[in-house]
Amino acid sequence: MSTDQILDSPVLQGSFEVIDGLELFVRRTDPATNEADVVMVHGLGGMSTNWTDLMHLQSDRGRRCVALDLPGFGRSEADPEGDYSLARHSAAVIDLLETMDGPVNLVGNSLGGAIATTVAAERPDLVRTLTLLAPALPHVKPGLEKLPIVLGIAPRAADLLAWARGNQSAEERVDETMRLVYGDPSRVNPLRRAEAIVEHNLRAGLPHIWHAFVGSSRGLGWGFVPWRREYLWRRLDEVQAPVLAVFGTEDKLVDPNIAGRVARTIGGGTVVMMPGIGHCPQMEVPITVDRLLDAHIEGQL
């Protein structure tokens, strides 16, 4: 799993599109030749650039890839009502999928995995396959890594985060994040690091950054509550599409030990454990993830 080479994939350009009433930033590769599209949903604090390498690899296989910046993240517009619930994010993804040519291969990382699960459960007609990379499903793993979730229910949490992170440069913030989400920070691709710094500088000073982060943390937290409609274990059980779930043994944010429950919940689906890999396998070992995703889409797992 650790032999992936560092790729020199160029930055994918994108454009603003009106999706579910908001101007969201979307990156697309060339149209597919004869394959169903692949739609990718980033995690908490992430953005569409988290998928650059995987998008190029899948595009080389003849698939069109689409990645959006969720409301309030990346370059996308903030939700005017401050709604960053799982339902709100899922509605944006559903609206995007409804413009596609038939059911898609839906991929989600972290929070994006929770959103993708919700979408697949709500609209099985739109999802051909579901791939979850370190999905943020209900579990308890105490430690400082859970601070964002704790802040999600704290009063004035957005102001607290803005104060705590306000003096950090984009470089410091990106490096801190990559140390957190990589199992082995030596695998960080310098091109992806530079790309992330550019995006963080573009967002610097936007008033909604931490409100979107905290609101999404809070929305994800409600998905951990068993009696709520958005309870994510129930939602996963409702998914009809074939499921591939990937976990890294060195994930600091999602406990890889939930893989067993995922396997029991998805029945005939596939669960893969990656030794030494962290929270964003599509960034850390994109070639390996590309091969897994291709096999899943082709029904060969």
QUILIN-V544747 format. One record per backbone hydrogen bond with DSSP energy under -0.5 kcal/mol. NH is the residue of the N-H (numbers start at 0). CO is the residue of the C=O. If there is no record, write none. Layout:
<<NH CO> <NH CO>>
This chain:
<<6 4> <12 10> <14 25> <16 23> <18 16> <18 21> <21 18> <23 16> <23 21> <25 14> <26 66> <27 12> <28 64> <32 61> <34 61> <37 63> <38 104> <39 65> <40 106> <41 67> <45 42> <49 46> <50 47> <51 48> <54 50> <55 51> <56 52> <57 53> <58 54> <59 55> <60 56> <60 57> <61 58> <62 57> <65 37> <66 26> <67 39> <68 24> <69 67> <71 76> <72 69> <75 72> <76 22> <81 78> <83 81> <88 84> <89 85> <90 86> <91 87> <92 88> <93 89> <94 90> <95 91> <96 92> <97 93> <98 95> <99 96> <101 99> <103 125> <104 36> <105 103> <105 128> <106 38> <107 130> <108 40> <109 132> <111 108> <112 109> <113 109> <114 110> <115 111> <116 112> <117 113> <118 114> <119 115> <120 116> <121 117> <122 118> <125 122> <126 123> <127 103> <127 125> <128 103> <129 241> <130 105> <131 243> <132 107> <132 130> <133 131> <133 245> <135 109> <136 134> <145 142> <146 143> <148 145> <149 145> <150 146> <151 147> <152 149> <153 150> <156 153> <159 155> <160 156> <161 157> <162 158> <163 159> <164 160> <165 161> <167 164> <172 168> <173 169> <174 170> <175 171> <176 172> <177 173> <178 174> <179 175> <180 176> <181 177> <186 183> <187 184> <189 187> <192 188> <193 189> <194 190> <195 191> <196 192> <197 193> <198 194> <199 195> <200 196> <201 197> <202 198> <203 199> <205 202> <208 205> <211 207> <212 208> <213 209> <214 210> <215 211> <216 212> <217 213> <218 214> <219 215> <220 216> <221 217> <222 218> <222 219> <223 220> <224 221> <225 223> <227 224> <230 227> <231 222> <234 230> <235 231> <236 232> <237 233> <237 234> <238 234> <238 235> <241 127> <243 129> <244 269> <245 131> <246 271> <248 273> <249 276> <250 247> <251 179> <255 253> <257 254> <258 255> <259 256> <261 257> <262 258> <263 259> <264 260> <265 261> <266 262> <267 265> <268 265> <269 242> <271 244> <273 246> <273 271> <274 272> <276 273> <278 180> <279 180> <282 279> <283 279> <284 280> <288 284> <289 285> <290 286> <291 287> <292 288> <293 289> <294 290> <295 291> <296 292> <297 293> <298 295> <299 294> <300 294>>
